[in-house]
Amino acid sequence: MHRFKTDRETSMRVLAKTLALSDKELLDRTYDGAIAEHKLPTKQYPTLEGLKTILASDPKAKGAKVEDFVDLRFIKELDESGYIEKLYKR
């Protein structure tokens, strides 16, 4: 993981919109826990185990295969090209 600077105000607006949150305290905790403490991985590959957990929580997804929902070629291409590393060298 890399350390990076963020604009808290802009990040909070994005979190609020993306997560459909209006609770200021919850937004603060989300920002502090994920962004300010730099817990987000640089290369955000989804984990198959994590996706299995999500599918298992939805009765409509019974019998669904995680592999049918995952296409890693784009993140792999960005990773292998060195693009992601370059983003964090700024």
Backbone hydrogen bonds in HBPLUS format (Angstrom, degrees):
<---DONOR---> <-ACCEPTOR-->    atom                        ^
c    i                          cat <-CA-CA->   ^        H-A-AA   ^      H-
h    n   atom  resd res      DA  || num        DHA   H-A  angle D-A-AA Bond
n    s   type  num  typ     dist DA aas  dist angle  dist       angle   num
A0011-SER N   A0007-ASP O   2.85 MM   4  5.99 169.8  1.86 165.5 168.9     1
A0012-MET N   A0008-ARG O   2.80 MM   4  5.95 155.8  1.86 153.7 159.9     2
A0013-ARG N   A0009-GLU O   3.09 MM   4  6.39 154.3  2.16 145.7 152.1     3
A0014-VAL N   A0010-THR O   2.98 MM   4  6.28 161.1  2.02 154.1 159.2     4
A0015-LEU N   A0011-SER O   2.85 MM   4  6.09 165.0  1.87 153.3 157.6     5
A0016-ALA N   A0012-MET O   2.87 MM   4  6.00 164.4  1.90 148.3 153.0     6
A0017-LYS N   A0013-ARG O   2.99 MM   4  6.19 161.1  2.02 148.3 153.1     7
A0018-THR N   A0014-VAL O   2.78 MM   4  5.85 172.8  1.78 159.1 161.6     8
A0019-LEU N   A0015-LEU O   2.82 MM   4  5.64 164.9  1.85 149.3 154.2     9
A0020-ALA N   A0016-ALA O   2.95 MM   4  5.34 109.9  2.45 125.3 138.2    10
A0021-LEU N   A0016-ALA O   2.95 MM   5  4.64 143.6  2.08 125.2 135.5    11
A0020-ALA N   A0017-LYS O   3.39 MM   3  5.01 149.3  2.49  91.4 100.0    12
A0027-LEU N   A0023-ASP O   2.93 MM   4  6.20 157.0  1.98 154.5 161.9    13
A0028-ASP N   A0024-LYS O   2.88 MM   4  6.11 158.3  1.93 149.1 155.0    14
A0029-ARG N   A0025-GLU O   2.99 MM   4  6.26 161.9  2.02 148.7 153.3    15
A0030-THR N   A0026-LEU O   2.89 MM   4  6.05 155.7  1.95 146.7 153.9    16
A0031-TYR N   A0027-LEU O   2.87 MM   4  6.05 168.6  1.89 154.5 157.4    17
A0032-ASP N   A0028-ASP O   2.84 MM   4  5.97 172.3  1.85 154.2 156.9    18
A0033-GLY N   A0029-ARG O   2.85 MM   4  5.80 156.8  1.90 143.2 150.1    19
A0034-ALA N   A0030-THR O   2.96 MM   4  5.94 157.4  2.02 148.9 154.3    20
A0035-ILE N   A0031-TYR O   2.79 MM   4  5.15 140.6  1.95 135.2 148.3    21
A0036-ALA N   A0031-TYR O   2.93 MM   5  6.12 160.5  1.97 143.8 150.3    22
A0039-LYS N   A0034-ALA O   3.20 MM   5  5.18 145.3  2.33 130.0 139.7    23
A0038-HIS N   A0035-ILE O   2.96 MM   3  5.02 158.1  2.00 107.6 114.2    24
A0051-LEU N   A0047-THR O   3.05 MM   4  6.36 157.6  2.11 150.0 156.1    25
A0052-LYS N   A0048-LEU O   2.85 MM   4  6.06 149.2  1.94 145.7 154.5    26
A0053-THR N   A0049-GLU O   3.06 MM   4  6.32 152.8  2.14 145.7 152.2    27
A0054-ILE N   A0050-GLY O   3.14 MM   4  6.47 154.4  2.21 143.2 149.7    28
A0055-LEU N   A0051-LEU O   2.92 MM   4  6.19 166.3  1.94 153.8 156.9    29
A0056-ALA N   A0052-LYS O   2.84 MM   4  5.98 157.5  1.89 148.9 155.5    30
A0057-SER N   A0053-THR O   3.21 MM   4  6.38 129.4  2.48 137.3 148.7    31
A0057-SER N   A0054-ILE O   3.15 MM   3  5.31 140.1  2.32  99.7 110.8    32
A0058-ASP N   A0055-LEU O   3.10 MM   3  5.52 165.1  2.12 113.8 118.5    33
A0061-ALA N   A0058-ASP O   2.88 MM   3  5.46 154.1  1.95 118.5 126.6    34
A0062-LYS N   A0059-PRO O   3.28 MM   3  5.44 161.6  2.31 110.9 111.6    35
A0064-ALA N   A0061-ALA O   2.85 MM   3  5.28 162.0  1.88 139.8 140.2    36
A0068-ASP N   A0065-LYS O   2.96 MM   3  5.51 151.5  2.04 113.4 121.8    37
A0069-PHE N   A0066-VAL O   2.81 MM   3  5.41 164.4  1.84 123.0 128.4    38
A0076-LYS N   A0072-LEU O   2.92 MM   4  5.99 161.5  1.96 161.0 167.3    39
A0077-GLU N   A0073-ARG O   2.94 MM   4  5.95 153.1  2.01 136.8 144.0    40
A0078-LEU N   A0074-PHE O   3.02 MM   4  6.30 162.2  2.05 149.0 153.3    41
A0079-ASP N   A0075-ILE O   2.86 MM   4  5.99 157.5  1.91 146.7 153.6    42
A0080-GLU N   A0076-LYS O   2.76 MM   4  5.89 176.1  1.77 158.8 160.0    43
A0081-SER N   A0077-GLU O   3.03 MM   4  6.01 142.8  2.17 140.8 149.9    44
A0082-GLY N   A0079-ASP O   3.04 MM   3  5.40 152.6  2.12 108.7 117.3    45
A0086-LYS N   A0082-GLY O   3.08 MM   4  6.32 156.8  2.14 152.2 159.1    46
A0087-LEU N   A0083-TYR O   3.10 MM   4  6.43 143.8  2.24 147.0 156.3    47
A0087-LEU N   A0084-ILE O   3.11 MM   3  5.21 125.0  2.42  97.9 111.7    48
A0088-TYR N   A0085-GLU O   3.20 MM   3  5.49 129.9  2.47 102.6 114.1    49
A0089-LYS N   A0086-LYS O   3.23 MM   3  5.18 158.0  2.28 101.3 108.0    50
